[in-house]
């Protein structure tokens, strides 16, 4: 957004609370020389040629391998659910018709029926309607509960609706046409994007509710990307967020696992491990693996809010905050709330980049 406005002749200030640019997309070289994604993996993929063309001004791309497997009963099983998954689980080769028949017999018809289609009320119902009991219990029940610290039946169906389903042997986790990463890293791409005479970046700068009033006197337009409840001093109460603790381990050989991500539904305290070298393609003799441990975000601690907790209580609280958001969008200095925290909704990386690009071009 800053670059779109700067290219149109506007002076732009970017306030970043951390000591570096690029937000959660930040990547860096660790002490072993391995390029890591410090705040969890960012698998860039998109179907939008417009977005890819725009970002290509700031990056050269390399194809990225986004393959995911789950540790089920001591065996690595391909994800998403596909012909490969059922073949590995059962030991016999499935075809498209057999998978469709399997799911048809396995699915549980629950939720609200609308013209013969079931509308699940929560994440558990969403999985049962789509995959049936066996797959839900093996892959999603314990994984989701461990991830969020609450049972899937207490989460919005949108949490698990994002899970892909394939009727072929394609083992790539995303489905989008373009699955790539900047050849020299995400931080380098954002650094080039921010390199503009009309953009000033101010790191180690926290902009809270107390600073907003003063900023409105200085700027003609503000975009806020922090937690929505904190912008309003949590006047209606705090929204809940999921956070993460990252445990890093280096190994003195090129690769530890056969793919970039391993999910652990059951037997480990961490939810997944990520070996980002599979995606970056870095040629180096050692590898660094990140183990993600779920923790609950607490505003008065060192934890970071990463994911909105889409429970019924939080969504009702969000409605009240959104009334105030609408009020902020008008006046002499409109404030627009953009992003996963500011909108309290889940976005993939390409989704929010495209939204930001379109919004900036609409307002510029």
C-alpha positions in Angstrom: 0.0 0.0 0.0 2.8 2.4 0.8 4.5 1.8 -2.5 1.2 2.4 -4.5 0.7 5.7 -2.7 4.4 6.7 -3.1 4.4 5.9 -6.8 1.4 8.3 -7.1 3.3 11.1 -5.5 2.2 10.9 -1.9 4.5 11.1 1.2 4.1 7.9 3.2 5.3 7.0 6.7 5.4 3.4 7.7 5.4 2.6 11.5 6.8 -0.8 12.4 6.8 -1.9 16.1 9.6 -4.5 15.5 13.2 -3.8 14.8 12.9 -4.9 11.2 10.6 -4.5 8.1 8.4 -7.2 6.5 6.2 -8.1 9.5 5.5 -11.8 9.9 6.9 -12.4 6.4 10.4 -11.5 7.6 13.1 -14.0 6.8 16.8 -14.0 7.8 19.9 -16.2 7.9 20.4 -18.0 11.2 23.8 -18.6 12.8 24.3 -21.7 10.6 23.7 -19.7 7.4 20.3 -21.2 6.7 17.6 -18.9 5.4 14.6 -19.2 7.8 11.1 -17.8 8.1 11.3 -16.4 11.6 7.6 -16.1 12.2 6.5 -19.3 10.6 6.4 -20.4 7.0 5.0 -18.1 4.3 4.0 -20.2 1.3 3.4 -17.7 -1.4 1.0 -18.9 -4.0 -1.6 -17.1 -6.2 -3.9 -17.4 -9.2 -3.7 -13.6 -9.7 -1.5 -12.6 -12.6 -2.1 -9.0 -11.7 -0.6 -9.5 -8.2 2.3 -11.6 -9.5 3.1 -9.0 -12.2 3.1 -6.2 -9.7 5.3 -8.0 -7.2 7.7 -9.0 -10.1 8.8 -5.4 -10.1 10.5 -6.2 -6.8 11.4 -9.9 -7.0 12.7 -12.6 -9.2 11.0 -15.8 -8.6 11.9 -19.5 -8.1 9.4 -22.4 -8.1 8.7 -23.5 -4.6 7.8 -27.0 -3.4 5.0 -26.8 -0.9 4.4 -30.5 0.0 2.9 -31.4 3.4 2.6 -34.8 5.1 1.0 -35.8 8.4 2.4 -38.3 10.9 -0.4 -40.8 11.3 0.2 -43.9 13.4 3.9 -43.6 12.9 3.7 -43.2 9.2 4.0 -40.2 6.9 0.8 -39.7 5.0 0.4 -37.0 2.2 -1.8 -34.0 2.7 -4.2 -32.6 1.5 -6.7 -35.5 1.5 -6.4 -37.0 -2.0 -6.0 -40.2 -3.9 -2.4 -40.3 -2.5 -3.7 -40.1 1.1 -6.2 -42.9 0.8 -3.7 -45.1 -1.1 -1.1 -44.6 1.6 -3.6 -45.3 4.4 -5.2 -48.4 2.9 -2.4 -49.9 0.9 -4.5 -50.1 -2.3 -4.7 -47.7 -5.1 -7.8 -45.5 -5.2 -9.2 -43.8 -8.3 -11.4 -40.7 -8.5 -14.7 -42.6 -8.5 -13.6 -44.7 -5.6 -12.6 -41.7 -3.5 -15.9 -40.0 -4.3 -17.8 -43.1 -3.2 -15.7 -43.5 -0.1 -16.4 -39.9 1.0 -20.1 -40.2 0.0 -20.4 -43.1 2.4 -18.3 -41.6 5.1 -19.8 -38.1 5.3 -22.0 -37.2 8.2 -25.1 -35.1 7.3 -25.3 -32.6 10.1 -25.8 -28.9 10.4 -28.6 -26.8 8.8 -29.9 -28.2 5.6 -30.4 -25.5 2.9 -31.8 -26.9 -0.4 -30.4 -30.3 0.4 -26.9 -28.9 1.3 -25.7 -29.0 4.8 -24.4 -25.8 6.3 -22.1 -26.7 9.2 -22.3 -24.6 12.4 -18.8 -25.2 13.6 -15.4 -26.6 12.5 -16.2 -30.1 13.7 -19.4 -30.3 11.6 -17.6 -28.8 8.7 -15.0 -31.7 8.7 -17.7 -34.4 9.3 -19.8 -33.1 6.4 -16.8 -33.0 4.1 -14.6 -35.9 5.1 -16.5 -38.2 7.5 -15.6 -39.5 11.0 -12.5 -41.6 10.2 -10.5 -38.9 8.4 -11.7 -36.2 10.8 -10.5 -38.2 13.8 -7.2 -39.2 12.2 -6.2 -35.9 10.7 -8.1 -32.9 12.1 -9.7 -33.5 15.5 -6.6 -33.6 17.7 -4.5 -31.4 15.4 -7.1 -28.6 15.5 -7.7 -29.0 19.3 -3.9 -28.8 19.9 -3.5 -25.9 17.6 -6.3 -23.7 19.1 -6.5 -25.0 22.7 -10.2 -25.7 22.2 -12.3 -28.4 20.5 -13.2 -27.9 16.8 -16.9 -27.9 17.8 -16.2 -24.5 19.5 -14.6 -23.0 16.4 -16.1 -21.3 13.4 -16.5 -23.6 10.3 -14.3 -21.2 8.4 -11.3 -22.5 10.3 -11.4 -25.9 8.7 -13.2 -24.9 5.5 -9.8 -23.8 4.1 -8.6 -27.4 4.1 -8.2 -28.6 0.5 -9.6 -31.8 -1.0 -8.2 -33.5 -4.2 -9.6 -36.2 -6.4 -6.2 -36.8 -8.0 -2.6 -37.7 -6.9 -1.3 -34.1 -6.8 0.5 -33.9 -3.5 1.2 -30.2 -3.5 -0.7 -28.6 -0.6 -1.8 -25.4 -2.4 -3.9 -25.5 -5.5 -3.0 -22.1 -7.0 -1.4 -21.8 -10.4 1.7 -20.0 -9.3 3.6 -21.4 -6.3 6.8 -19.4 -5.9 9.1 -17.5 -3.6 11.4 -14.6 -4.2 14.8 -16.0 -5.2 16.7 -13.9 -2.6 14.0 -14.1 0.1 10.8 -12.2 1.2 12.6 -9.5 3.2 14.6 -8.5 0.2 11.4 -8.1 -1.8 9.8 -5.9 0.8 13.1 -3.9 1.2 13.0 -3.1 -2.6 9.3 -2.2 -2.3 10.0 0.3 0.5 13.0 1.8 -1.2 11.4 5.0 -2.5 12.2 8.7 -1.8 8.7 9.3 -0.6 8.5 6.4 1.9 10.0 6.7 5.4 10.1 3.6 7.6 10.2 4.0 11.3 11.1 0.8 13.1 10.8 0.2 16.9 7.8 2.4 16.9 4.5 1.4 18.6 1.4 3.2 17.5 -1.3 2.6 20.0 -4.7 4.2 20.7 -3.1 7.1 22.5 -1.0 8.1 19.4 -3.9 7.8 16.9 -5.5 11.2 17.8 -2.2 13.0 17.2 -1.6 11.2 13.9 -5.0 12.2 12.6 -3.9 15.8 12.9 -0.8 15.1 10.7 -2.0 12.6 8.1 -4.8 12.7 5.5 -5.2 8.9 5.5 -4.3 6.1 7.9 -4.1 2.4 7.5 -4.0 0.3 10.7 -2.8 -3.3 10.7 -2.6 -4.1 14.4 -5.2 -5.9 16.6 -8.6 -4.3 16.2 -9.5 -4.5 19.9 -6.3 -2.8 21.0 -6.9 0.2 18.6 -10.1 0.9 20.7 -8.4 0.3 24.1 -10.3 -3.0 24.4 -13.3 -0.9 25.4 -15.7 -3.9 24.9 -13.2 -6.5 26.2 -10.2 -8.4 24.7 -10.5 -10.6 21.6 -8.7 -13.9 21.8 -5.8 -14.8 19.5 -3.6 -17.8 19.1 0.1 -17.4 19.3 3.1 -19.6 18.7 6.4 -20.6 20.3 9.1 -21.5 17.7 11.8 -24.0 18.6 14.7 -24.2 16.1 17.0 -27.1 15.6 19.9 -27.4 13.2 21.1 -30.6 11.7 24.5 -31.2 10.1 23.1 -32.8 6.9 21.3 -31.3 3.9 17.7 -32.4 4.7 15.9 -34.0 7.7 12.5 -34.6 6.2 11.2 -35.5 2.7 9.0 -32.3 2.4 8.7 -28.8 3.7 6.1 -29.5 6.5 5.1 -32.4 8.7 1.9 -32.2 10.7 1.6 -33.9 14.1 -2.1 -34.6 15.0 -1.4 -36.7 18.0 1.8 -37.7 19.7 3.9 -34.5 20.1 3.4 -31.2 21.9 4.2 -29.3 18.7 1.7 -29.1 15.9 4.1 -29.1 13.0 7.7 -28.9 11.9 8.8 -26.9 9.0 12.0 -27.4 7.0 11.8 -24.3 4.8 14.9 -25.3 2.7 12.5 -27.4 0.7 10.8 -24.2 -0.4 13.7 -21.8 -0.6 16.0 -24.3 -2.5 19.0 -23.0 -0.6 22.2 -25.0 -1.3 23.9 -25.5 2.0 25.3 -28.5 3.8 23.1 -28.2 7.0 19.4 -27.7 7.6 17.3 -25.9 10.2 13.9 -27.2 11.2 11.3 -25.1 13.1 9.0 -26.8 15.6 5.8 -24.9 16.2 4.3 -25.0 19.7 0.8 -23.4 20.1 0.4 -21.0 23.0 -2.4 -18.6 24.0 -1.8 -14.9 23.3 -1.7 -12.7 26.4 -1.6 -8.9 25.8 0.7 -8.3 28.8 3.3 -10.8 27.8 5.9 -11.3 25.2 3.6 -13.5 23.0 2.5 -12.2 19.6 -1.1 -12.4 18.3 -0.9 -14.5 15.1 -4.3 -16.0 14.5 -7.8 -14.8 15.5 -9.7 -17.2 17.6 -12.9 -17.5 15.6 -15.3 -18.6 18.4 -18.9 -17.5 18.7 -18.1 -15.2 21.6 -15.3 -13.5 19.7 -17.3 -13.1 16.6 -20.1 -11.4 18.6 -17.6 -9.1 20.2 -16.1 -8.4 16.8 -19.5 -7.1 15.5 -19.4 -4.4 18.2 -15.9 -3.4 17.3 -16.8 -3.3 13.6 -19.4 -0.6 14.3 -16.6 1.5 15.6 -14.4 0.6 12.6 -17.1 2.0 10.3 -17.2 5.2 12.2 -13.4 5.5 11.9 -13.6 5.2 8.1 -15.1 8.7 7.7 -14.0 12.2 8.7 -11.1 14.4 7.8 -8.6 11.6 8.3 -10.2 8.2 7.5 -8.7 5.1 9.2 -8.9 1.8 7.2 -8.4 -1.5 9.1 -6.5 -3.9 6.9 -5.1 -7.4 7.6 -5.5 -10.5 9.7 -5.3 -8.7 13.1 -7.1 -5.5 12.1 -10.0 -7.3 10.5 -9.9 -10.3 12.8 -10.1 -12.8 10.0 -7.8 -15.3 8.3 -6.0 -14.4 5.1 -3.5 -16.3 3.1 -0.5 -14.2 2.1 -1.7 -13.7 -1.5 -5.2 -12.8 -0.4 -4.2 -9.9 1.8 -1.5 -8.6 -0.6 -4.1 -8.5 -3.4 -6.7 -6.8 -1.1 -4.1 -4.2 -0.1 -3.1 -3.6 -3.7 -6.7 -3.1 -4.8 -7.7 -0.9 -1.9 -4.7 1.3 -2.3 -5.4 1.8 -6.0 -9.0 2.5 -5.3 -8.1 5.2 -2.7 -5.0 6.7 -4.3 
